[in-house]
Amino acid sequence: MVAPHGIPVDLLDRLMIIRTMPYALQEIVQILSIRSQIEGLTVEEEAFAFLGEIGVRSTLRYAVQLLTPAKVLVSTAGRKAITKEDVEEVDGLFYDAKASAKPPSSSSMEVSVVAAAAAPPRACSSPRNPDDAAGLAALLLPPAPLWSLEALTAVFTYVQTSSSSLMAAPAPAPAAPVPVVPAPV
């Protein structure tokens, strides 16, 4: 016997099914506004509108999570307010859950691999300091499991430049061996 919703019927009888509706654009913008006030962020109205569109397109959670990397990007640039351009840049670095769940077509994968192989390593397409963009991507590694090709390139470039500067540094002198003294009997 096939159980509805994949749940046994005797358990389903004890549950209450609540119908939920997706948030409207205005509700998403209001939630984002409250969240940014709580976190002490200054966000321009145009950026809120764009974040709302992202929330409608993907999820509210993804739109809220974009506030943190946008804040880091703004602080590294020495500005106070998050702009639409900042949100566009961080949205380009990460995939939302819906976009990452789509299986890539083989032709798009081939084009991405060829484009990545042909392009020189770069941190980011933004006119900002590439080290700052790479540092931003490196800071955001732990909470973001889904990476775009641009974000992975940024992290790879950052690691590559960091490791080359570490290799250029002289190796520390080895410590003198500590003589072993036998314990008195």
C-alpha positions in Angstrom: 0.0 0.0 0.0 1.3 3.4 -0.9 1.2 6.0 1.8 0.3 9.6 1.0 3.2 12.0 1.3 5.5 9.0 2.0 4.2 8.9 5.6 2.4 5.9 7.1 -1.4 6.5 7.3 -1.5 6.0 11.1 1.1 8.7 11.6 -0.5 11.0 9.0 -3.8 10.8 11.0 -2.0 12.4 14.0 -0.6 15.3 12.0 -2.0 18.7 11.1 -1.3 19.8 7.6 -0.8 23.6 7.3 -1.1 25.2 4.0 1.6 27.9 3.4 1.9 30.5 0.7 5.1 32.0 -0.7 6.0 35.5 0.4 5.1 38.4 -1.9 7.8 40.9 -3.1 6.7 43.6 -0.6 6.8 41.1 2.3 10.4 39.9 1.4 11.6 43.5 1.2 10.0 44.3 4.6 11.7 41.2 6.1 15.0 42.2 4.6 14.6 45.7 6.0 14.0 44.4 9.5 16.9 42.0 9.2 19.3 44.7 8.1 18.1 47.0 10.9 18.8 44.2 13.4 22.3 43.6 12.0 23.0 47.4 11.8 23.4 47.5 8.0 22.7 50.5 5.8 21.1 49.3 2.6 20.0 51.5 -0.3 16.3 51.2 -1.5 17.5 50.0 -4.9 19.5 47.2 -3.3 16.4 46.2 -1.2 14.3 46.0 -4.4 16.9 43.8 -6.1 17.3 41.6 -3.0 13.5 41.2 -3.0 13.6 40.1 -6.7 16.3 37.6 -5.8 14.1 36.3 -2.9 11.1 35.9 -5.2 13.3 34.2 -7.8 15.0 31.8 -5.4 14.3 31.9 -1.6 14.0 34.4 1.2 16.8 32.5 3.0 19.2 33.0 0.1 18.3 36.7 -0.1 18.9 37.2 3.6 22.2 35.3 3.4 23.5 37.6 0.7 23.4 40.5 3.2 26.5 39.2 5.0 28.9 38.9 2.0 27.6 42.3 0.8 28.4 43.8 4.2 32.0 42.4 4.0 32.3 43.7 0.4 31.2 47.2 1.4 33.5 47.2 4.5 36.5 46.2 2.4 35.8 48.9 -0.1 35.6 51.4 2.8 31.9 52.4 2.2 29.0 52.5 4.6 25.9 51.5 2.5 25.2 48.4 0.5 24.3 49.2 -3.1 22.6 47.3 -5.9 25.9 46.7 -7.5 27.3 45.1 -4.4 24.3 42.7 -4.2 24.7 41.9 -7.9 28.4 41.1 -7.3 27.8 38.7 -4.4 24.8 37.1 -6.1 27.2 36.3 -9.0 29.6 34.6 -6.6 27.2 32.1 -5.2 24.4 29.7 -6.4 21.1 29.5 -4.6 19.6 26.1 -3.8 17.3 26.1 -6.8 20.0 27.0 -9.3 22.4 24.4 -8.0 19.8 21.7 -8.1 19.4 22.0 -11.8 21.5 19.4 -13.6 23.9 21.1 -16.0 23.6 20.2 -19.6 26.7 18.7 -21.1 27.2 21.5 -23.6 27.1 24.2 -20.8 29.7 22.2 -18.8 32.0 21.9 -21.9 31.6 25.7 -22.5 32.4 26.5 -18.8 35.4 24.2 -18.7 36.8 25.6 -22.0 36.2 29.2 -20.8 37.8 28.5 -17.5 40.8 26.9 -19.2 41.2 29.7 -21.7 40.8 32.6 -19.3 43.8 33.6 -17.2 43.4 33.2 -13.4 41.6 36.2 -12.0 40.2 37.0 -8.6 37.0 38.8 -9.7 35.5 40.7 -12.6 35.0 43.7 -10.4 37.2 46.8 -10.7 38.0 46.5 -7.0 41.3 45.3 -5.7 41.5 41.6 -6.7 43.1 40.7 -3.4 40.1 42.1 -1.6 37.7 40.1 -3.7 39.7 36.9 -3.3 39.9 37.5 0.4 36.1 38.0 0.5 35.6 34.6 -1.2 38.1 33.0 1.1 36.3 34.4 4.2 33.0 33.1 2.9 34.1 29.5 2.3 32.8 27.8 5.4 29.1 28.9 5.2 28.6 28.5 1.5 28.7 25.0 0.1 27.6 26.0 -3.5 30.1 27.8 -5.5 30.0 29.4 -8.9 33.0 29.1 -11.3 33.9 32.8 -10.6 34.0 32.2 -6.8 36.1 29.0 -7.2 38.5 30.9 -9.4 38.7 33.7 -6.9 39.5 31.3 -4.1 42.1 29.4 -6.2 43.8 32.7 -7.2 43.9 33.8 -3.5 45.4 30.5 -2.4 47.9 30.6 -5.2 49.1 34.1 -4.4 49.2 33.3 -0.7 51.2 30.1 -1.1 53.7 31.8 -3.5 54.3 34.6 -0.9 54.8 31.9 1.8 57.3 30.0 -0.4 59.3 33.2 -1.0 59.8 33.7 2.8 62.9 32.2 4.2 62.5 29.0 6.2 63.0 29.4 9.9 66.2 28.0 11.3 65.8 24.5 12.9 65.7 24.4 16.6 68.8 23.1 18.4 68.2 19.5 19.6 67.6 19.1 23.3 70.0 16.7 24.9 68.4 13.8 26.6 69.7 13.3 30.2 69.2 9.9 31.7 67.3 10.0 35.0 69.3 9.2 38.1 68.8 5.7 39.5 
